[in-house]
Amino acid sequence: MAKIKKALITGITGQDGSYLAELLLYLGYEVHGIVRPASTFNRSRIDHLLQNESLVGRLFLYYGDLSDSSSISNLLISIRPDELYNLAAQSHVGISFQIPEYSAMVNGVAFNSILETIRIQKLDTRVYQACTSEMFGSTLPPQSLISEFKPQSPYAASKVFAYHVSQNYRHAYNMHITCGIFFNHESHRRGLNFVTKKIVDSLVKIKKKEIKIVKLGNLESSRDWGWAPEYVVAMWQMLQKDCPIDLVVGTGVSAKVIDFFRHSSFILGLDPNRLIEIDPSYVRPLEVESLCADTAEMSRVLGWTPKVKWQELAKIMIEDQLINKEREIEWEKLIHQDLQF
């Protein structure tokens, strides 16, 4: 009888963590997730999994916080996972300017502690580290593995630290650590403090005559936006490789914030010129002007590129927001990249 793989996901209640848990459960894994303690329940993205009786005995949640290294270390020793997906982070770029020390601790130092526990305990655990295109910062697009890291925020700097720690432990201790440098990826599960979700949510409310205007910051920033469920498939595929790898993952197509706003407005039959107001409080001390993935290496290694580009992404998010319920993810099609909408 084949052994059931055990996976531990930090950040399981976030956008990527919830999709990844769904995928791994579909693939037959036993999934363990770390939930940060809070005064209110923050598990809405995985409620459908928790309420699924067929998953009893295959999905386990634990309280923990990356800033408390002992709690994470104890969980690693107790669970002894085959795979660890480190997705938890202080992931908002703008907020990282306000809490730089916390961002550095959670995104960088805490990950170093995780690797140290795995090393000392000699755990046979493959590690996936969620990196970010923000690490490229002011480097001109398209960005690839050979592009220079020029971080423009405490968030990005902390992720650069984690990336280099991954390389150190991989080569010094022969550990199986894979880094995914992912460009922006969005969905109905995205938080409202991220610009695509804010745009979609606000425009749907305008369509329903609940509000009249959207307040945004830098409209000229350009990003490579993809659809999150595709990207968690890439995480899993990367970690299945016999040798650890690093990959840049994106669509290879970018658009400005104003382009995403206008396109989303047109989908809803709205006039974008009457609906927007610039709020200086949303402008960051340093801006990353343009990010777009060089997809050549990803296509060669994984055999595919994400099929949902930013225009289709806007349509998917708007349709899901209108009914306040997202489509059921067809994981088999995603794994084989046979997407049909």
HUFEN-V942287 format. One record per run of one state. SS is the DSSP state (helix for helix, strand for strand, loop for the rest). FROM is the first residue (numbers start at 1). TO is the last residue. If there is no record, write none. Layout:
# HUFEN-V942287
ss=SS from=FROM to=TO
ss=SS from=FROM to=TO
This chain:
# HUFEN-V942287
ss=loop from=1 to=5
ss=strand from=6 to=10
ss=loop from=11 to=14
ss=helix from=15 to=26
ss=loop from=27 to=29
ss=strand from=30 to=35
ss=loop from=36 to=43
ss=helix from=44 to=50
ss=loop from=51 to=52
ss=helix from=53 to=55
ss=loop from=56 to=58
ss=strand from=59 to=63
ss=loop from=64 to=68
ss=helix from=69 to=79
ss=loop from=80 to=82
ss=strand from=83 to=86
ss=loop from=87 to=92
ss=helix from=93 to=98
ss=loop from=99 to=99
ss=helix from=100 to=121
ss=loop from=122 to=125
ss=strand from=126 to=132
ss=helix from=133 to=136
ss=loop from=137 to=142
ss=strand from=143 to=143
ss=loop from=144 to=153
ss=helix from=154 to=173
ss=loop from=174 to=176
ss=strand from=177 to=182
ss=loop from=183 to=184
ss=strand from=185 to=186
ss=loop from=187 to=194
ss=helix from=195 to=207
ss=loop from=208 to=213
ss=strand from=214 to=216
ss=loop from=217 to=221
ss=strand from=222 to=223
ss=loop from=224 to=225
ss=strand from=226 to=227
ss=helix from=228 to=239
ss=loop from=240 to=245
ss=strand from=246 to=249
ss=loop from=250 to=254
ss=strand from=255 to=256
ss=helix from=257 to=267
ss=loop from=268 to=271
ss=helix from=272 to=274
ss=loop from=275 to=275
ss=strand from=276 to=278
ss=loop from=279 to=279
ss=helix from=280 to=282
ss=loop from=283 to=289
ss=strand from=290 to=290
ss=loop from=291 to=292
ss=strand from=293 to=293
ss=loop from=294 to=295
ss=helix from=296 to=302
ss=loop from=303 to=309
ss=helix from=310 to=323
ss=loop from=324 to=330
ss=helix from=331 to=335
ss=loop from=336 to=341
